[in-house]
Amino acid sequence: MTIPTYTLNDGLEIPAVGFGTYKLTENDGFESISAAINAGYRLLDTAAMYGNEAEVGRAIAESGIPREQFIVTTKLRGRALGFDETMLAFEESRQLLGLDVVDIYLIHWPNPRLNRYLDSWQAMIELKDDGLIRSIGVCNFPRQHLQKLIDATGVTPSINQIELHPYFPQSELRTFHAEHGIQTESWSPLGRGSELLREQVIVDIASAHGVTPAQAVLRWHTQQGLLPLPKSATTERQALNLNSFGFNLSLAELNAFTALERGRIGGLDPETVEIM
Ligand SMILES: NC(=O)c1ccc[n+]([C@@H]2O[C@H](COP(=O)([O-])OP(=O)(O)OC[C@H]3O[C@@H](n4cnc5c(N)ncnc54)[C@H](OP(=O)(O)O)[C@@H]3O)[C@@H](O)[C@H]2O)c1
């Protein structure tokens, strides 16, 4: 199975679907991540906050697959915002992953009230210039904070990883991303175990294409140029989620999914909620 790719604004080519690893910790987590690698995932999404960078690193090391075939994303946690703090936190993540170079490093949460994300961004630019990171980006950044990074440094994030699924399609922010060449990554792309995958319109459209509701929702992401990061601890679902490119939704079907819009699932508005 060949997975399509996207090219980031700095030239890095990455798979159009990645594996989310939130909550996959310790030995069970290691087993799930290893199974996902066996299923064919090569873009792995972890974070200092998930407490599983060591498990991700071990799964890669023990996979027998050359390191260069993986794109490993990790994230700077909210409490480590600041220039020196970022340098230290990055080094800790790099050691836990057991990697010389981290492919993608993202600011996990802007925490605007702290007013420190710009210092972190400057540290990340330095780390990239030093060759320790291949691509730098952010998560959960509303447009005015993206604009602040761009205006202050002239360096546009390659990625903004945001909550995105048919209940919360984030059309406005996506337009800003498109105008600035920022790749949108979708977190909770399947609606995080909510009733999304049981919505009748999704069930019916999936069935008409002979695919599962999750596959139909993932295709809704990739047909719009979004990069979904589905998480599953189940081997069978991991494979199904990766293999969602062999059919196309019509424009009316895409719109029918988008019409389910009703807002964030957990209410985590990054403008006001602080996550450390
Ligand atoms: N940057 C951020 O702030 C941020 C925030 C949240 C998440 N993320 C990233 O995004 C990733 C994904 O988000 P998420 O874990 O919140 O939600 P998600 O991927 O939308 O949903 C995961 C849930 O869906 C279930 N599931 C997976 N595949 C399925 C299928 N084919 N059919 C039915 N159910 C299925 C999983 O259960 P099983 O495991 O039992 O299969 C799990 O309960 C995270 O792991 C993390 O890497 C980033």
Ligand as a Chemical Component Dictionary entry (heavy atoms), coordinates in Angstrom:
data_LIG
# 
_chem_comp.id                   LIG 
_chem_comp.type                 NON-POLYMER 
_chem_comp.pdbx_formal_charge   0 
_chem_comp.three_letter_code    LIG 
# 
loop_
_chem_comp_atom.comp_id 
_chem_comp_atom.atom_id 
_chem_comp_atom.alt_atom_id 
_chem_comp_atom.type_symbol 
_chem_comp_atom.charge 
_chem_comp_atom.model_Cartn_x 
_chem_comp_atom.model_Cartn_y 
_chem_comp_atom.model_Cartn_z 
_chem_comp_atom.pdbx_ordinal 
LIG N1  N1  N 0  -1.863  18.707 19.646 1  
LIG C1  C1  C 0  -2.833  18.490 20.509 2  
LIG O1  O1  O 0  -3.158  19.353 21.333 3  
LIG C2  C2  C 0  -3.536  17.180 20.468 4  
LIG C3  C3  C 0  -4.687  16.992 21.253 5  
LIG C4  C4  C 0  -5.333  15.761 21.184 6  
LIG C5  C5  C 0  -4.840  14.750 20.353 7  
LIG N2  N2  N 1  -3.698  14.952 19.621 8  
LIG C6  C6  C 0  -3.134  13.901 18.723 9  
LIG O2  O2  O 0  -4.167  13.402 17.896 10 
LIG C7  C7  C 0  -4.256  11.995 18.052 11 
LIG C8  C8  C 0  -5.661  11.506 17.796 12 
LIG O3  O3  O 0  -6.613  12.151 18.608 13 
LIG P1  P1  P 0  -7.484  11.380 19.704 14 
LIG O4  O4  O 0  -6.725  10.207 20.212 15 
LIG O5  O5  O -1 -7.942  12.404 20.658 16 
LIG O6  O6  O 0  -8.802  10.966 18.914 17 
LIG P2  P2  P 0  -9.227  10.121 17.627 18 
LIG O7  O7  O 0  -8.059  9.564  16.911 19 
LIG O8  O8  O 0  -10.211 10.957 16.903 20 
LIG O9  O9  O 0  -10.079 8.958  18.287 21 
LIG C9  C9  C 0  -9.509  7.912  19.021 22 
LIG C10 C10 C 0  -10.670 7.044  19.517 23 
LIG O10 O10 O 0  -11.343 6.475  18.396 24 
LIG C11 C11 C 0  -11.328 5.059  18.487 25 
LIG N3  N3  N 0  -11.125 4.546  17.115 26 
LIG C12 C12 C 0  -9.984  4.564  16.386 27 
LIG N4  N4  N 0  -10.168 4.033  15.173 28 
LIG C13 C13 C 0  -11.464 3.654  15.122 29 
LIG C14 C14 C 0  -12.247 3.023  14.128 30 
LIG N5  N5  N 0  -11.723 2.672  12.967 31 
LIG N6  N6  N 0  -13.556 2.771  14.409 32 
LIG C15 C15 C 0  -14.080 3.126  15.607 33 
LIG N7  N7  N 0  -13.380 3.727  16.583 34 
LIG C16 C16 C 0  -12.086 3.988  16.343 35 
LIG C17 C17 C 0  -10.171 4.718  19.410 36 
LIG O11 O11 O 0  -10.421 3.534  20.116 37 
LIG P3  P3  P 0  -9.358  2.298  20.141 38 
LIG O12 O12 O 0  -8.022  2.863  20.529 39 
LIG O13 O13 O 0  -9.936  1.387  21.168 40 
LIG O14 O14 O 0  -9.370  1.712  18.763 41 
LIG C18 C18 C 0  -10.187 5.907  20.377 42 
LIG O15 O15 O 0  -11.171 5.725  21.380 43 
LIG C19 C19 C 0  -3.768  11.771 19.483 44 
LIG O16 O16 O 0  -3.437  10.427 19.736 45 
LIG C20 C20 C 0  -2.597  12.699 19.504 46 
LIG O17 O17 O 0  -1.490  12.134 18.843 47 
LIG C21 C21 C 0  -3.066  16.152 19.672 48 
# 
loop_
_chem_comp_bond.comp_id 
_chem_comp_bond.atom_id_1 
_chem_comp_bond.atom_id_2 
_chem_comp_bond.value_order 
_chem_comp_bond.pdbx_ordinal 
LIG N1  C1  SING 1  
LIG C1  O1  DOUB 2  
LIG C1  C2  SING 3  
LIG C2  C3  SING 4  
LIG C2  C21 DOUB 5  
LIG C3  C4  DOUB 6  
LIG C4  C5  SING 7  
LIG C5  N2  DOUB 8  
LIG N2  C6  SING 9  
LIG N2  C21 SING 10 
LIG C6  O2  SING 11 
LIG C6  C20 SING 12 
LIG O2  C7  SING 13 
LIG C7  C8  SING 14 
LIG C7  C19 SING 15 
LIG C8  O3  SING 16 
LIG O3  P1  SING 17 
LIG P1  O4  DOUB 18 
LIG P1  O5  SING 19 
LIG P1  O6  SING 20 
LIG O6  P2  SING 21 
LIG P2  O7  DOUB 22 
LIG P2  O8  SING 23 
LIG P2  O9  SING 24 
LIG O9  C9  SING 25 
LIG C9  C10 SING 26 
LIG C10 O10 SING 27 
LIG C10 C18 SING 28 
LIG O10 C11 SING 29 
LIG C11 N3  SING 30 
LIG C11 C17 SING 31 
LIG N3  C12 SING 32 
LIG N3  C16 SING 33 
LIG C12 N4  DOUB 34 
LIG N4  C13 SING 35 
LIG C13 C14 SING 36 
LIG C13 C16 DOUB 37 
LIG C14 N5  SING 38 
LIG C14 N6  DOUB 39 
LIG N6  C15 SING 40 
LIG C15 N7  DOUB 41 
LIG N7  C16 SING 42 
LIG C17 O11 SING 43 
LIG C17 C18 SING 44 
LIG O11 P3  SING 45 
LIG P3  O12 DOUB 46 
LIG P3  O13 SING 47 
LIG P3  O14 SING 48 
LIG C18 O15 SING 49 
LIG C19 O16 SING 50 
LIG C19 C20 SING 51 
LIG C20 O17 SING 52 
# 
